[in-house]
Amino acid sequence: MTARDLLSVYLKGVAMGSADAVPGVSGGTIALITGIYERLITALTELDPTVVALLPEATTSHGRTRIRERLIAVDVPFLVALGLGVLTAVISVSRAIHYAQEAAPALLFAFFFGLIAASAVVLRDEVFLDTPRRALAGAAGFAVAFLLAGEVTGALPHTLPVVAVAGAVAICAMILPGISGALILLLLGQYLYLTETLSGFVDALIGVAGGSGDPAGLIAPATVVVVFVAGAVAGLFSVAHAVKYALNRYREATLTFLVALMVGALRYPGRQIAANVGAWTVTTALAVLASAALGAALVIAVDAYTGDIDIASEDRPAPSAK
């Protein structure tokens, strides 16, 4: 890949990361819009951890050449450029969300409500209730999200095992067009905690780099970030395959479950709006409605660009021969 190609992929990663960082918008959909979704899925499925076995050969020129050729063959430069773009956007957006959560939580959650509600509406054609199994899948998706979005959400601890599981589950949703990984984190009660932790980690890192921070202050947030990333990587090689199997074997039921999950999840931002709005006035109500409308408009705009893209399309990239 040329430097120009890598820059293009990086910028597409920035767009994906910006979408993945907010509940209700799918980074997978952005990948479809920008024309890299099939390449992304193919590259992920062809990742071969056995390349690590070649590392001892890095001490020789021939060995380094073999390693480089192997990495290029499985499209690692593409994944690295894309990943850096996603990381850049996630850090930037997370810091903005952390600030908004401190300054205007009711408006932030109204924005999330609009994002999630509009996402469920634009995906209504992916809901199939024509058989008992599919109807049950829809009911189960709604019930799971509705219960998680209730009081139990706050009861989920911010422990490292929970963070790892959240990373594994969220990364799978992040690569599915139409499904928001940030929404899954919101349901698990980890979204605000993780955005706050990431923002704190970046602030601490900047402080240490500038000579004004204490390196010891990096340990706690860095541990959470590393565990989340490790969970996400594990999810790509495990849970993602289960999701792919479900979509291939039970596509309609799986999509119905996922969309119903969105509808049930609306309880969470609704509760947060009510808890943070204080006294309802005409001005407050208009501000909340405007924020929700802005979120909905963003999703509708993204949907307008997807046109006739079908997230349940049978036209999936076939695995290439190894």
Phi, psi and omega in degrees: 000140178280168178299324179294320178298316181296322178295319179298316179295320179300314181295325175292327175295322176300317179296317178296315181296322178298321179289317183295336186279350180240137180295133176104344179246136186257127174294329177298323177295319178298322178297322177295313183299319183275359173080021182244005187297311182297319179295322179297311181296318179298315180296320180294319182286341180264358177302129184238104181300343182293349177298338178300330181296342181275349185303322178302337181281355183294350179282348180244155180298317179297320180295318178297323178296317178299316180296315181298316180296321180293318180295320179293323182297326180261017172064035179296321177303321177298313182294322180294313179298317179295315181298321178295322177296315178299315181298317179302313182291317181299317179297314182295312182292322180298320178295320178294319180293320178299318178295315180296324180294328178282321187275319185211072184299322181297317180290325178298314181287334173294320176299315177298320180300315179296319178300310185291315181298316180294324178298318179296322181292314183291341179261013184300330180288349178267005179265124181238116181240027187275353177227156179303321181297316181290322177296321178294322178297318178296315179297320180294317179299315179296314183296316180300311182294318182297319180290317179296328182281356180272210184298333183295337181303315181290343182277344179290123184285156177267052180271163182297320177299319179295319179298319179296315179296319179300319178296319181295317182286317184295322182296327179293317178294326183296332182264002176266122178302132176092343183250131185265122176292324178296328177296320178298318177296322178298316180296324181279000179073020184249351189297303182294324178298316183288321178294321178294318180295317179296318178297318178295323178297316180295318178299316180295321180295318178296320179297316179295317180297327180274357178085004182253358184251164178262120180304331180296334180289349179277338191299308184297306180293325180296323179298316179297315181298316181296318180295319178297314179297319179298319177297320179296317179297316178298323179297323179298327183262359182227287184299324181301324179290327177293319178296317179298319178298315181297320180291325180287322184268324184227057188304306185297315180295321181294315179295322177298317178300315184293318179291319177298328177301319179298315182297314179296330182290344181299340179300324185294304178297329177299316178296320182290325176298311181298324183284334187250352186283337182074226180277131178281126173230171179300317180297316180297315181299318180295322179295317179296315179297320180295320179295318178296320180296323178296317177298316179296320181297323179298314179294318180297322178295317177297317180297325180297327180280340179284337177056242184265018178293130180250115183293345179258017185304142177282347185278072180263150179294131178281144179299134180278157181290139179258000000 
